[in-house]
Structures are given as C-alpha cells and as structure tokens.
Amino acid sequence: MNDPQHNWQKLVAAARRASPPPVETKPVPPGFASRIVALRESVIALARVLLWRRWSVAIAILCVVVFLVILTLQRCTEATPPLIDTPELLPPAP
C-alpha cells in the first residue's frame, strides 16, 4: 500500500515549489489612518441621509393614504345641501 506520510511529503514539496516570491511591502503613507477614519465617517453620514430619504418617502406615502381615507370618510358621511335650492311646487289654482 501507499505510505500516507509519503503522500504528505509530496504535497508539501509541491507547495514549496509553487510558492510565489516574497512581495516587497511598502510603508504606509502618512495620514492614511486619518483618511480611512474620515472616509468611514462620510460613509456613515451618507447611510444616514439615505435612510432618512427612504423613510421620508415612506412616511409621505403613508400621510397621503391617511389623508385620502379621512377625505373619503368625510365626503361619504356628510350630507351637504344642494348649491341651488329647488323651488316649492305650488298646486295649480282652480
């Protein structure tokens, strides 16, 4: 049978051969951390604005629906007099 240790050694040797050359790291530019923090703050502010806009549109639609419901209830239950009074019908004189 195959030796499992031999298979692992072959795998390790293949991984070592295929490893990329080490990458040279550059130092972090000055002010990088403060820019990232400022970017984070601007992203949070943008998210708040977008959330406010989304909810304000939903609230505006809800207000229009409530207004229409109240208007319909008022119009349907209120009996208004006609704009022109109908004349009284007098019976014909003999």
C-alpha positions as CSV (number, residue, x, y, z in Angstrom):
1,M,0.0,0.0,0.0
2,N,0.9,3.6,-0.4
3,D,2.6,5.3,2.6
4,P,0.3,8.2,3.7
5,Q,3.4,10.0,5.1
6,H,5.0,9.9,1.6
7,N,1.8,11.5,0.1
8,W,2.0,14.3,2.6
9,Q,5.7,14.9,1.8
10,K,5.0,15.1,-1.9
11,L,2.2,17.6,-1.2
12,V,4.5,19.8,0.9
13,A,7.2,19.6,-1.7
14,A,4.8,20.7,-4.4
15,A,3.5,23.6,-2.3
16,R,7.0,24.8,-1.6
17,R,7.9,24.7,-5.3
18,A,4.7,26.7,-6.2
19,S,5.1,29.4,-3.6
20,P,5.3,32.9,-5.1
21,P,8.4,35.0,-4.4
22,P,8.0,37.3,-1.4
23,V,6.4,40.6,-2.2
24,E,8.2,43.7,-1.1
25,T,6.0,45.7,1.3
26,K,5.9,49.5,1.2
27,P,5.4,51.6,4.3
28,V,2.0,53.1,4.9
29,P,1.7,56.7,3.5
30,P,1.4,59.4,6.1
31,G,-2.1,60.3,7.1
32,F,-3.6,57.1,5.8
33,A,-5.3,56.2,9.0
34,S,-6.9,59.6,9.4
35,R,-8.2,59.4,5.8
36,I,-9.7,56.0,6.4
37,V,-11.4,57.3,9.6
38,A,-12.7,60.3,7.6
39,L,-14.0,58.0,4.9
40,R,-15.7,55.9,7.5
41,E,-17.4,59.0,8.9
42,S,-18.6,60.1,5.4
43,V,-19.9,56.6,4.6
44,I,-21.9,56.7,7.9
45,A,-23.2,60.2,7.1
46,L,-24.3,59.0,3.6
47,A,-26.0,56.0,5.1
48,R,-27.9,58.2,7.5
49,V,-29.0,60.5,4.7
50,L,-30.2,57.6,2.5
51,L,-32.0,56.0,5.4
52,W,-33.7,59.4,6.1
53,R,-34.7,59.7,2.5
54,R,-36.1,56.2,2.3
55,W,-38.2,56.7,5.5
56,S,-39.3,60.2,4.5
57,V,-40.7,58.8,1.2
58,A,-42.5,56.0,3.0
59,I,-43.9,58.5,5.6
60,A,-45.1,60.8,2.8
61,I,-46.9,58.0,1.1
62,L,-48.5,56.9,4.4
63,C,-49.6,60.5,5.0
64,V,-51.2,60.7,1.6
65,V,-53.0,57.4,2.1
66,V,-54.3,58.6,5.6
67,F,-55.4,61.9,4.1
68,L,-57.3,60.1,1.3
69,V,-59.0,57.8,3.8
70,I,-60.1,60.7,6.0
71,L,-61.3,62.7,3.0
72,T,-63.3,59.7,1.7
73,L,-64.9,59.1,5.1
74,Q,-65.8,62.8,5.4
75,R,-67.3,63.1,1.9
76,C,-69.3,59.9,2.2
77,T,-70.9,60.6,5.6
78,E,-71.5,64.3,5.3
79,A,-74.9,65.4,3.8
80,T,-74.4,68.7,2.0
81,P,-77.2,70.9,0.9
82,P,-77.5,71.4,-2.8
83,L,-76.0,74.5,-4.3
84,I,-79.3,75.7,-5.8
85,D,-82.5,75.5,-3.8
86,T,-85.3,73.7,-5.5
87,P,-88.5,75.9,-5.7
88,E,-91.6,74.8,-3.9
89,L,-94.2,73.3,-6.1
90,L,-97.5,75.0,-5.7
91,P,-100.6,73.2,-6.6
92,P,-102.5,74.7,-9.5
93,A,-105.3,77.1,-8.6
94,P,-108.8,76.1,-9.9
